[in-house]
Amino acid sequence: MILAIDTATRWLGLALHDGTAVVAELGWRCLNNHTIELAPNLHEMMHRASVTPADLSGIAVAIGPGSYTGLRVGLALAKGLALANQTPLIGISTLDIVAAAFGPFPGQLLVVAEAGRTRVCVAPYEWENGRGWQTETTPTIESWEALLPTLEGRITFAGEITAQAIKQIKATNKTFQIAPPATAVRRAGYLAELGWRRLRAGKVDDAQTLAPIYLRDPAGN
């Protein structure tokens, strides 16, 4: 059984995966109450699934990019559980979680996550047969005003996209598509699956040294 914890932005996600199926999953918008809401919801989910920390063979955690506070809360809990129970820990990119939900289609997938102040963390993904959507680019923080003029071609946007950003994307009159919200939400079930694959491949992280991915100085948040 693998536990997934995602607190990278205001969207929180939790899931349990037994290697064959997702056996429990929660996802909700948390208005910066990560510290208050995370532990009780995790306890409730594990209780409903009759799973204890001793049952876990791995813990997958979103490591960013994302908000300083959100990442710190989720990673602290994941590390605490991993160290207390000697459970392998696997850190997964926030944007990879979104990309994992999509099958192949023509063009590029551009994944975004909230960065605050109307800006987004963004990275482009290309489809690779046998590997799915992959990125070779380090995520950056951009404003929509600066980002959109630089883009061309068939691009599908996915992730945390506000109503205002949707208007800006459509106003470009370019060959851009926006993934439906239900398919673009960052589901912890996909985080669990990515973590499970890494766990089976023996690609785990050191719980003592695993650090979040910050794209700017936390003091600037």
Protein Blocks (a to p, Z undefined) as FASTA:
>chain_A
ZZdddfkbmbdcddddehjacfbdcddddehilmmmmmmmmmmmmmmnopafklpgbdcd
debjcdfklmmmmmmmmmmmmmmnopacddddfklmmmmmpccdehjddddddebjhiac
dddddddehklpadfbdcddddfklmmmmpgcjdddedjddfklmmmmmmnopacddddf
klmpccfklmmmmmmmmmmnopacdfkloccddfbdfklZZ
